[in-house]
Amino acid sequence: MFSRRSLDAPRKNAIAQVLAQLTPAYDLTESNPTRSGLVYPHAELARAIDNAAVREYTPEPHGLPEARAAVAARFGERGVAVTPAQITLASGTSEAYGYLFKLLCDPGDEVLVPEPSYPLFADLCRLEHVVARPYPLHYDGEWHLGLSELRERINPRTRAVLIVSPNNPTGSYLKRFELAGLEQLQLPLISDEVFADYPLRADPERVSSALESREALVFVLDGLSKQAGLPQWKVSWICASGPLRELAQAREKLELIADTYLSVATPTQLALPQLLALARPVREAIHARLQRNLAHLRATLAGHGAVSLLDVEGGFYATLRVPSVQSEEAWVLELLTRDSVYVHPGYFFDFPHEAFLVVSLLTPEARFDAGLERILARVRARIA
């Protein structure tokens, strides 16, 4: 009765079963800015949609001109020069991925996706009848793309390479030499840059955006979810660049795809310039939280030989290496049931081996500090 691409409800694993029975006092996985104790300009946000123009519906497949102009200006603030004509709006980055998979892939085609990374990609691909083929990120004191393995995974059905910069959860940004290597593949690049505004250390080799490419057809994804800490407003965008002929064809086809859905609400589009103008204080508060928690994490782990911090360049997450005296699932369950602390196991993000625990740096400071102390105490007790 149902299609093969429709997703079955996942079975609850042991961690999910425990979480169904208790609420951890120290949830170190929270990455939703609206539930992280941040202060928002709620009155100004409400006024942003108080616009007489919302009474009229004037659909624009790529998005209203004033909304796309605001997005282009935001790219300019990051030092990336684009025009409104390069922008296509969507309702969230998941929908933007759907647009791009429709644009680039026929059923059964493949997209190369990084591993470790966010586990949603496999489902997004499956819903579009696309195969997500992983390529590795390697760690040798810092993270980098496995370019040689990536090349080996290319076959006649490979349609695009997906990059996340900075990656979720490794926090690694795309470097210039990596972008040069990707350009040589002569494949479209889909670059998810939703965390790009949250660097946690400097690196002169880092690209500001995959839009720096002058050779590849590039599609950069971003949105209000991280730019303004407003995931509930459901606005994202695709910025396309590349060789003029391919870019013109892509824009034409994207227009037809977007025109089929017209999913971004008019009030939200009209409010977008004001929402982006209001975003700076929230973005600065998020950045300050991330920097503070990372600094505390580094200071607390200094001299703690049993637990170490993997290098993190940016984004919301940090990865802890813990002793492999038990599985990641056993670590998470023990922390939940004995210490009321919730962290992600590394396998949630497809880390290739154990044992890693992933924590959100967006966690409110007091909860983060207390949860971290309980993690370290549990490790000491386990290896004593």
Backbone hydrogen bonds in HBPLUS format (Angstrom, degrees):
<---DONOR---> <-ACCEPTOR-->    atom                        ^
c    i                          cat <-CA-CA->   ^        H-A-AA   ^      H-
h    n   atom  resd res      DA  || num        DHA   H-A  angle D-A-AA Bond
n    s   type  num  typ     dist DA aas  dist angle  dist       angle   num
A0006-SER N   A0003-SER O   3.29 MM   3  5.45 148.0  2.40  99.1 107.7     1
A0017-GLN N   A0013-ASN O   2.98 MM   4  6.23 153.2  2.05 154.2 162.4     2
A0018-VAL N   A0014-ALA O   3.11 MM   4  6.36 152.2  2.19 143.3 149.5     3
A0019-LEU N   A0015-ILE O   2.97 MM   4  6.26 164.2  2.00 154.2 158.8     4
A0020-ALA N   A0016-ALA O   3.00 MM   4  6.18 136.1  2.20 139.4 150.3     5
A0021-GLN N   A0018-VAL O   2.90 MM   3  5.27 149.2  1.99 109.1 119.0     6
A0022-LEU N   A0018-VAL O   3.14 MM   4  6.45 128.6  2.42 146.6 161.0     7
A0026-TYR N   A0340-SER O   2.93 MM 314  6.09 155.5  1.99 168.9 171.6     8
A0342-TYR N   A0026-TYR O   2.96 MM 316  6.28 161.2  1.99 144.9 146.2     9
A0028-LEU N   A0342-TYR O   2.89 MM 314  5.67 154.6  1.95 150.0 157.6    10
A0360-SER N   A0028-LEU O   2.75 MM 332  5.61 165.2  1.77 149.1 153.3    11
A0035-ARG N   A0032-ASN O   2.99 MM   3  5.57 161.8  2.02 120.7 126.6    12
A0036-SER N   A0033-PRO O   3.26 MM   3  5.13 154.9  2.32 113.8 110.5    13
A0045-LEU N   A0041-PRO O   2.95 MM   4  6.20 155.4  2.01 156.3 164.4    14
A0046-ALA N   A0042-HIS O   2.96 MM   4  6.19 154.5  2.03 148.7 154.9    15
A0047-ARG N   A0043-ALA O   3.04 MM   4  6.35 154.1  2.11 145.1 152.2    16
A0048-ALA N   A0044-GLU O   3.05 MM   4  6.24 132.1  2.29 138.6 150.9    17
A0048-ALA N   A0045-LEU O   3.19 MM   3  5.11 132.1  2.43  92.0 104.9    18
A0049-ILE N   A0046-ALA O   3.38 MM   3  6.00 154.3  2.45 111.6 116.9    19
A0050-ASP N   A0047-ARG O   3.00 MM   3  5.00 161.6  2.03 106.8 112.5    20
A0054-VAL N   A0051-ASN O   3.07 MM   3  5.86 169.3  2.08 122.3 125.8    21
A0055-ARG N   A0052-ALA O   3.23 MM   3  6.11 171.8  2.23 123.1 125.4    22
A0056-GLU N   A0053-ALA O   3.18 MM   3  5.81 169.3  2.19 118.1 121.4    23
A0063-GLY N   A0060-GLU O   2.84 MM   3  4.98 136.6  2.03 107.0 120.9    24
A0089-LEU N   A0062-HIS O   2.89 MM  27  5.78 158.4  1.93 134.6 141.3    25
A0067-ALA N   A0064-LEU O   3.04 MM   3  5.35 124.4  2.36 106.3 120.6    26
A0068-ARG N   A0064-LEU O   3.03 MM   4  6.36 163.3  2.06 161.3 166.3    27
A0069-ALA N   A0065-PRO O   2.87 MM   4  6.04 150.2  1.96 148.1 157.0    28
A0070-ALA N   A0066-GLU O   3.14 MM   4  6.27 148.2  2.24 134.3 141.8    29
A0071-VAL N   A0067-ALA O   3.11 MM   4  6.46 151.9  2.19 146.1 153.5    30
A0072-ALA N   A0068-ARG O   2.95 MM   4  6.18 162.8  1.98 148.6 153.2    31
A0073-ALA N   A0069-ALA O   2.95 MM   4  6.16 153.6  2.02 144.7 151.9    32
A0074-ARG N   A0070-ALA O   3.03 MM   4  6.26 144.3  2.16 139.0 148.5    33
A0074-ARG N   A0071-VAL O   3.05 MM   3  5.01 118.9  2.44  93.6 109.1    34
A0075-PHE N   A0071-VAL O   3.02 MM   4  6.43 152.2  2.10 151.8 158.9    35
A0076-GLY N   A0072-ALA O   3.03 MM   4  6.35 152.4  2.11 142.9 150.8    36
A0077-GLU N   A0073-ALA O   3.02 MM   4  6.40 141.5  2.17 142.9 152.5    37
A0078-ARG N   A0075-PHE O   2.95 MM   3  5.20 135.0  2.15 103.2 116.0    38
A0080-VAL N   A0075-PHE O   3.01 MM   5  5.19 164.0  2.04 139.5 136.2    39
A0079-GLY N   A0076-GLY O   2.92 MM   3  4.94 159.0  1.96 106.5 111.9    40
A0086-GLN N   A0083-THR O   2.96 MM   3  5.62 163.9  1.99 120.8 126.0    41
A0087-ILE N   A0084-PRO O   3.10 MM   3  5.41 166.6  2.12 115.0 119.2    42
A0240-ALA N   A0086-GLN O   3.01 MM 154  5.29 162.2  2.04 144.1 146.9    43
A0088-THR N   A0238-ILE O   2.86 MM 150  5.11 146.7  1.97 147.2 156.2    44
A0238-ILE N   A0088-THR O   2.78 MM 150  5.11 157.0  1.83 150.4 158.5    45
A0090-ALA N   A0236-SER O   2.95 MM 146  5.16 157.7  2.00 133.0 132.1    46
A0236-SER N   A0090-ALA O   2.84 MM 146  5.16 163.0  1.87 148.4 146.3    47
A0096-ALA N   A0092-GLY O   3.17 MM   4  6.52 153.6  2.25 142.0 150.0    48
A0097-TYR N   A0093-THR O   2.84 MM   4  6.13 154.6  1.91 152.6 157.5    49
A0098-GLY N   A0094-SER O   3.10 MM   4  6.41 154.9  2.17 141.4 148.3    50
A0099-TYR N   A0095-GLU O   2.89 MM   4  6.29 151.9  1.97 152.8 160.1    51
A0100-LEU N   A0096-ALA O   3.07 MM   4  6.38 161.1  2.11 149.3 153.6    52
A0101-PHE N   A0097-TYR O   2.84 MM   4  6.10 159.2  1.88 159.1 164.9    53
A0102-LYS N   A0098-GLY O   3.00 MM   4  6.13 155.7  2.06 145.9 152.6    54
A0103-LEU N   A0099-TYR O   2.90 MM   4  6.14 146.2  2.01 142.1 152.5    55
A0104-LEU N   A0100-LEU O   2.92 MM   4  6.05 155.4  1.98 150.3 155.1    56
A0105-CYS N   A0101-PHE O   2.90 MM   4  5.35 155.4  1.96 141.6 147.3    57
A0109-ASP N   A0106-ASP O   2.94 MM   3  5.57 161.7  1.97 145.9 146.9    58
A0108-GLY N   A0129-HIS O   2.74 MM  21  5.91 167.6  1.75 168.5 172.2    59
A0131-VAL N   A0109-ASP O   2.85 MM  22  6.13 171.8  1.86 158.4 161.0    60
A0110-GLU N   A0157-ARG O   2.80 MM  47  5.68 170.7  1.81 145.7 144.1    61
A0159-ARG N   A0110-GLU O   2.82 MM  49  5.88 167.8  1.83 166.5 164.3    62
A0111-VAL N   A0131-VAL O   2.89 MM  20  6.24 155.6  1.95 167.0 170.1    63
A0133-ARG N   A0111-VAL O   2.90 MM  22  6.00 162.5  1.93 149.9 155.4    64
A0112-LEU N   A0160-ALA O   3.03 MM  48  6.41 166.3  2.05 156.4 155.2    65
A0162-LEU N   A0112-LEU O   2.75 MM  50  5.86 169.5  1.77 167.8 170.9    66
A0113-VAL N   A0133-ARG O   2.94 MM  20  5.98 154.0  2.01 132.7 140.3    67
A0135-TYR N   A0113-VAL O   2.83 MM  22  6.00 142.6  1.97 151.7 155.0    68
A0115-GLU N   A0135-TYR O   2.91 MM  20  5.91 124.2  2.23 161.0 164.2    69
A0137-LEU N   A0115-GLU O   2.91 MM  22  5.87 141.0  2.07 148.7 143.6    70
A0117-SER N   A0349-PHE O   3.03 MM 232  5.19 150.2  2.12 139.8 147.3    71
A0124-LEU N   A0120-LEU O   3.02 MM   4  6.28 163.7  2.04 159.0 164.3    72
A0125-CYS N   A0121-PHE O   2.91 MM   4  6.10 160.7  1.94 153.9 158.7    73
A0126-ARG N   A0122-ALA O   2.94 MM   4  6.11 163.4  1.96 146.3 151.4    74
A0127-LEU N   A0123-ASP O   2.99 MM   4  6.16 158.9  2.04 153.3 157.5    75
A0128-GLU N   A0125-CYS O   2.92 MM   3  5.26 143.6  2.06 107.1 118.4    76
A0130-VAL N   A0125-CYS O   2.85 MM   5  4.72 166.7  1.87 139.6 137.5    77
A0129-HIS N   A0126-ARG O   3.01 MM   3  4.94 165.5  2.03 110.2 111.9    78
A0146-GLY N   A0136-PRO O   2.91 MM  10  5.35 141.0  2.07 165.9 157.4    79
A0138-HIS N   A0144-HIS O   2.87 MM   6  5.47 159.6  1.91 168.4 166.6    80
A0144-HIS N   A0138-HIS O   3.01 MM   6  5.47 141.6  2.16 146.5 155.7    81
A0140-ASP N   A0142-GLU O   3.14 MM   2  5.34 163.7  2.17 137.3 138.8    82
A0150-LEU N   A0146-GLY O   2.86 MM   4  6.05 153.3  1.93 152.0 161.0    83
A0151-ARG N   A0147-LEU O   2.95 MM   4  6.21 158.7  2.00 149.4 153.5    84
A0152-GLU N   A0148-SER O   3.13 MM   4  6.42 154.3  2.20 143.5 150.5    85
A0153-ARG N   A0149-GLU O   3.15 MM   4  6.40 133.2  2.38 143.0 154.2    86
A0153-ARG N   A0150-LEU O   3.14 MM   3  5.30 137.0  2.33  99.7 111.4    87
A0154-ILE N   A0151-ARG O   3.19 MM   3  5.51 162.3  2.22 110.2 115.7    88
A0158-THR N   A0155-ASN O   2.94 MM   3  5.43 171.6  1.94 127.2 129.1    89
A0161-VAL N   A0188-PRO O   2.99 MM  27  6.45 154.7  2.06 158.1 165.9    90
A0190-ILE N   A0161-VAL O   2.88 MM  29  6.12 168.6  1.89 155.4 158.1    91
A0163-ILE N   A0190-ILE O   2.74 MM  27  6.06 163.5  1.77 162.8 164.6    92
A0192-ASP N   A0163-ILE O   2.76 MM  29  6.06 168.3  1.77 158.5 155.9    93
A0165-SER N   A0192-ASP O   2.89 MM  27  6.18 155.4  1.95 152.2 160.0    94
A0167-ASN N   A0172-SER O   2.89 MM   5  5.23 152.5  1.97 128.8 133.6    95
A0171-GLY N   A0167-ASN O   2.82 MM   4  4.82 148.7  1.91 125.0 132.0    96
A0313-GLU N   A0171-GLY O   2.99 MM 142  5.14 139.4  2.16 115.7 127.5    97
A0314-GLY N   A0171-GLY O   3.01 MM 143  4.71 122.6  2.35 118.5 132.2    98
A0207-VAL N   A0174-LEU O   3.03 MM  33  6.06 170.7  2.04 153.8 154.0    99
A0178-GLU N   A0175-LYS O   3.09 MM   3  5.18 121.9  2.44  96.1 111.0   100
A0179-LEU N   A0175-LYS O   2.93 MM   4  6.29 155.5  1.99 153.9 160.9   101
A0176-ARG N   A0205-GLU O   2.85 MM  29  5.78 150.1  1.94 163.3 173.3   102
A0180-ALA N   A0176-ARG O   2.95 MM   4  6.22 156.5  2.01 149.4 155.8   103
A0181-GLY N   A0177-PHE O   3.05 MM   4  6.25 150.7  2.14 136.6 144.1   104
A0182-LEU N   A0178-GLU O   2.89 MM   4  6.18 152.2  1.97 148.6 156.5   105
A0183-GLU N   A0179-LEU O   2.93 MM   4  6.16 151.2  2.02 148.5 156.0   106
A0185-LEU N   A0182-LEU O   3.05 MM   3  5.41 152.6  2.12 108.8 117.1   107
A0186-GLN N   A0183-GLU O   3.20 MM   3  5.80 159.9  2.25 115.1 120.3   108
A0189-LEU N   A0217-LEU O   2.86 MM  28  6.28 160.7  1.90 159.7 166.4   109
A0219-PHE N   A0189-LEU O   2.83 MM  30  6.20 152.0  1.90 162.0 171.1   110
A0191-SER N   A0219-PHE O   2.80 MM  28  6.08 159.1  1.85 149.6 156.8   111
A0221-LEU N   A0191-SER O   2.87 MM  30  6.18 158.8  1.92 149.4 152.5   112
A0193-GLU N   A0221-LEU O   2.96 MM  28  5.82 162.2  1.99 152.6 157.2   113
A0196-ALA N   A0193-GLU O   3.10 MM   3  5.12 166.5  2.12 110.6 113.7   114
A0198-TYR N   A0195-PHE O   3.06 MM   3  5.78 156.7  2.11 130.3 131.2   115
A0315-GLY N   A0198-TYR O   2.95 MM 117  5.40 151.8  2.03 140.6 148.7   116
A0200-LEU N   A0313-GLU O   2.53 MM 113  5.12 167.4  1.54 147.6 142.8   117
A0206-ARG N   A0203-ASP O   3.14 MM   3  5.57 167.4  2.16 117.2 121.0   118
A0212-GLU N   A0209-SER O   3.01 MM   3  5.87 163.5  2.04 121.8 124.4   119
A0213-SER N   A0210-ALA O   3.03 MM   3  5.84 169.8  2.04 121.3 124.6   120
A0218-VAL N   A0241-SER O   2.82 MM  23  5.27 166.7  1.83 151.2 155.9   121
A0241-SER N   A0218-VAL O   2.95 MM  23  5.27 151.1  2.04 147.5 152.5   122
A0220-VAL N   A0239-CYS O   2.87 MM  19  5.07 169.9  1.88 145.9 147.2   123
A0239-CYS N   A0220-VAL O   2.87 MM  19  5.07 154.2  1.93 142.2 150.9   124
A0222-ASP N   A0237-TRP O   3.19 MM  15  5.62 149.3  2.29 151.5 157.8   125
A0237-TRP N   A0222-ASP O   2.81 MM  15  5.62 155.4  1.87 155.8 153.7   126
A0227-GLN N   A0223-GLY O   3.20 MM   4  6.09 156.5  2.26 154.3 155.8   127
A0224-LEU N   A0235-VAL O   2.95 MM  11  5.78 161.8  1.98 161.3 165.7   128
A0228-ALA N   A0224-LEU O   3.02 MM   4  5.07 159.1  2.06 123.6 129.4   129
A0230-LEU N   A0224-LEU O   3.11 MM   6  5.48 172.0  2.12 134.9 132.8   130
A0233-TRP N   A0230-LEU O   3.25 MM   3  5.79 162.8  2.28 115.2 120.0   131
A0234-LYS N   A0231-PRO O   3.32 MM   3  5.77 159.5  2.37 111.5 117.1   132
A0247-LEU N   A0243-PRO O   2.80 MM   4  5.85 162.2  1.83 164.5 170.3   133
A0248-ALA N   A0244-LEU O   2.90 MM   4  5.99 160.7  1.94 148.0 152.5   134
A0249-GLN N   A0245-ARG O   3.14 MM   4  6.41 158.8  2.19 147.5 153.0   135
A0250-ALA N   A0246-GLU O   2.90 MM   4  6.10 159.7  1.94 149.1 155.1   136
A0251-ARG N   A0247-LEU O   2.89 MM   4  6.11 162.6  1.92 154.3 158.4   137
A0252-GLU N   A0248-ALA O   3.06 MM   4  6.22 158.4  2.10 145.0 150.8   138
A0253-LYS N   A0249-GLN O   2.99 MM   4  6.22 163.8  2.02 153.2 157.0   139
A0254-LEU N   A0250-ALA O   2.79 MM   4  5.94 158.4  1.84 152.0 158.8   140
A0255-GLU N   A0251-ARG O   2.95 MM   4  6.09 149.3  2.05 142.7 150.5   141
A0256-LEU N   A0252-GLU O   3.33 MM   4  6.68 151.2  2.42 140.7 146.8   142
A0257-ILE N   A0253-LYS O   3.04 MM   4  6.38 158.1  2.09 150.1 156.2   143
A0258-ALA N   A0254-LEU O   2.80 MM   4  5.97 176.2  1.81 158.7 159.9   144
A0259-ASP N   A0255-GLU O   2.84 MM   4  5.86 149.7  1.94 141.5 150.7   145
A0260-THR N   A0256-LEU O   3.22 MM   4  6.36 130.8  2.47 134.5 144.9   146
A0260-THR N   A0257-ILE O   3.09 MM   3  5.32 138.6  2.27 101.2 112.7   147
A0261-TYR N   A0258-ALA O   3.08 MM   3  5.39 138.5  2.26 103.8 114.6   148
A0262-LEU N   A0258-ALA O   2.77 MM   4  5.78 168.0  1.78 172.0 173.5   149
A0269-GLN N   A0265-ALA O   3.06 MM   4  6.40 159.9  2.10 153.7 159.8   150
A0270-LEU N   A0266-THR O   2.92 MM   4  6.13 166.4  1.94 163.0 165.9   151
A0271-ALA N   A0267-PRO O   2.99 MM   4  6.12 141.9  2.14 138.2 148.6   152
A0272-LEU N   A0268-THR O   2.99 MM   4  6.04 121.6  2.34 140.2 154.7   153
A0272-LEU N   A0269-GLN O   3.15 MM   3  5.11 143.6  2.29  96.7 107.3   154
A0274-GLN N   A0271-ALA O   2.99 MM   3  5.50 117.3  2.39 115.3 130.0   155
A0275-LEU N   A0271-ALA O   2.87 MM   4  6.03 158.9  1.92 155.7 162.1   156
A0276-LEU N   A0272-LEU O   2.93 MM   4  6.08 163.1  1.96 159.3 161.6   157
A0277-ALA N   A0273-PRO O   3.08 MM   4  6.26 145.8  2.20 136.2 145.9   158
A0278-LEU N   A0274-GLN O   2.89 MM   4  6.14 144.2  2.02 146.9 156.4   159
A0279-ALA N   A0276-LEU O   3.27 MM   3  4.99 148.3  2.38  92.5 101.7   160
A0283-ARG N   A0279-ALA O   2.84 MM   4  5.97 166.0  1.86 165.5 170.3   161
A0284-GLU N   A0280-ARG O   2.82 MM   4  6.02 156.8  1.87 156.7 163.3   162
A0285-ALA N   A0281-PRO O   2.94 MM   4  6.12 149.8  2.03 141.2 149.3   163
A0286-ILE N   A0282-VAL O   2.90 MM   4  6.19 157.9  1.95 151.8 157.6   164
A0287-HIS N   A0283-ARG O   2.91 MM   4  6.11 164.4  1.94 148.5 152.9   165
A0288-ALA N   A0284-GLU O   2.89 MM   4  6.06 158.6  1.94 145.2 151.0   166
A0289-ARG N   A0285-ALA O   3.02 MM   4  6.21 156.9  2.07 145.6 151.5   167
A0290-LEU N   A0286-ILE O   2.97 MM   4  6.27 163.6  2.00 156.3 160.3   168
A0291-GLN N   A0287-HIS O   2.95 MM   4  6.16 166.2  1.97 154.4 158.0   169
A0292-ARG N   A0288-ALA O   2.92 MM   4  6.01 161.6  1.95 149.3 154.7   170
A0293-ASN N   A0289-ARG O   2.97 MM   4  6.12 172.4  1.98 155.4 157.5   171
A0294-LEU N   A0290-LEU O   2.98 MM   4  6.09 155.7  2.04 146.5 153.7   172
A0295-ALA N   A0291-GLN O   2.96 MM   4  6.09 159.5  2.00 146.4 152.1   173
A0296-HIS N   A0292-ARG O   2.94 MM   4  6.21 157.8  1.99 150.6 156.9   174
A0297-LEU N   A0293-ASN O   2.88 MM   4  6.01 153.8  1.94 142.6 150.3   175
A0298-ARG N   A0294-LEU O   2.91 MM   4  6.15 163.3  1.93 153.7 157.1   176
A0299-ALA N   A0295-ALA O   2.99 MM   4  6.18 164.1  2.02 147.9 152.5   177
A0300-THR N   A0296-HIS O   2.88 MM   4  5.97 158.9  1.92 149.1 155.1   178
A0301-LEU N   A0297-LEU O   3.00 MM   4  6.10 152.5  2.08 147.7 154.6   179
A0302-ALA N   A0298-ARG O   3.09 MM   4  6.13 125.3  2.40 140.1 152.7   180
A0304-HIS N   A0301-LEU O   2.83 MM   3  5.07 165.7  1.85 132.4 132.5   181
A0308-SER N   A0321-ARG O   3.13 MM  13  5.24 158.0  2.18 141.5 148.2   182
A0321-ARG N   A0308-SER O   2.80 MM  13  5.24 165.0  1.82 153.3 158.4   183
A0310-LEU N   A0319-THR O   3.01 MM   9  5.65 173.4  2.02 164.6 166.7   184
A0361-LEU N   A0316-PHE O   2.62 MM  45  5.34 163.8  1.64 162.4 167.3   185
A0318-ALA N   A0359-VAL O   2.94 MM  41  5.48 152.8  2.01 158.3 165.3   186
A0359-VAL N   A0318-ALA O   2.92 MM  41  5.48 165.0  1.95 162.5 166.5   187
A0320-LEU N   A0357-LEU O   2.75 MM  37  5.13 177.5  1.75 164.5 165.3   188
A0357-LEU N   A0320-LEU O   2.86 MM  37  5.13 155.7  1.92 145.6 153.8   189
A0322-VAL N   A0355-ALA O   3.08 MM  33  5.69 163.7  2.11 141.1 146.3   190
A0331-TRP N   A0327-SER O   2.94 MM   4  6.33 154.5  2.01 149.4 156.6   191
A0332-VAL N   A0328-GLU O   2.90 MM   4  6.20 168.4  1.91 158.9 160.8   192
A0333-LEU N   A0329-GLU O   2.89 MM   4  6.07 164.6  1.92 151.9 156.3   193
A0334-GLU N   A0330-ALA O   2.91 MM   4  5.97 158.1  1.96 146.3 152.6   194
A0335-LEU N   A0331-TRP O   2.93 MM   4  6.14 162.4  1.96 153.8 158.6   195
A0336-LEU N   A0332-VAL O   2.93 MM   4  6.10 152.4  2.01 145.4 153.4   196
A0337-THR N   A0333-LEU O   2.92 MM   4  6.04 177.4  1.92 155.9 156.4   197
A0338-ARG N   A0334-GLU O   2.94 MM   4  5.65 154.7  2.01 144.3 150.9   198
A0339-ASP N   A0335-LEU O   3.02 MM   4  4.97 140.3  2.19 117.6 127.8   199
A0341-VAL N   A0335-LEU O   3.01 MM   6  5.25 176.8  2.01 125.9 126.9   200
A0340-SER N   A0336-LEU O   3.17 MM   4  4.52 134.8  2.39 112.5 118.1   201
A0344-HIS N   A0358-VAL O   3.08 MM  14  4.99 162.0  2.12 158.3 152.6   202
A0358-VAL N   A0344-HIS O   2.86 MM  14  4.99 166.2  1.88 144.5 149.1   203
A0348-PHE N   A0345-PRO O   3.09 MM   3  5.67 154.3  2.15 115.5 122.7   204
A0346-GLY N   A0356-PHE O   2.93 MM  10  4.84 138.7  2.11 145.1 134.9   205
A0349-PHE N   A0346-GLY O   2.96 MM   3  5.67 151.8  2.04 119.7 126.5   206
A0351-PHE N   A0346-GLY O   3.30 MM   5  5.44 162.0  2.34 124.2 127.2   207
A0350-ASP N   A0347-TYR O   3.01 MM   3  4.53 163.9  2.04  98.4 102.7   208
A0363-THR N   A0360-SER O   3.43 MM   3  5.83 168.3  2.45 107.9 110.8   209
A0368-PHE N   A0364-PRO O   2.87 MM   4  6.02 159.4  1.91 158.3 165.0   210
A0369-ASP N   A0365-GLU O   2.87 MM   4  6.08 168.2  1.88 160.6 162.3   211
A0370-ALA N   A0366-ALA O   3.04 MM   4  6.18 168.0  2.06 148.3 151.9   212
A0371-GLY N   A0367-ARG O   2.87 MM   4  5.91 162.3  1.90 148.0 153.7   213
A0372-LEU N   A0368-PHE O   2.92 MM   4  6.04 158.0  1.97 149.0 155.2   214
A0373-GLU N   A0369-ASP O   3.06 MM   4  6.32 159.5  2.11 148.1 153.2   215
A0374-ARG N   A0370-ALA O   3.16 MM   4  6.44 152.2  2.24 144.9 152.0   216
A0375-ILE N   A0371-GLY O   2.97 MM   4  6.29 148.7  2.07 146.9 155.9   217
A0376-LEU N   A0372-LEU O   3.01 MM   4  6.32 167.2  2.02 158.8 160.4   218
A0377-ALA N   A0373-GLU O   2.95 MM   4  6.11 155.1  2.01 144.1 151.6   219
A0378-ARG N   A0374-ARG O   2.94 MM   4  6.02 153.4  2.01 142.7 149.5   220
A0379-VAL N   A0375-ILE O   2.96 MM   4  6.27 155.9  2.02 150.7 157.3   221
A0380-ARG N   A0376-LEU O   2.97 MM   4  6.21 162.2  2.00 148.4 153.1   222
A0381-ALA N   A0377-ALA O   2.97 MM   4  6.18 155.0  2.03 143.7 150.8   223
A0382-ARG N   A0378-ARG O   2.89 MM   4  6.08 148.7  1.99 144.9 153.7   224
A0383-ILE N   A0379-VAL O   3.06 MM   4  6.24 155.6  2.12 155.0 159.4   225
A0384-ALA N   A0380-ARG O   3.05 MM   4  5.83 120.1  2.43 137.9 150.2   226
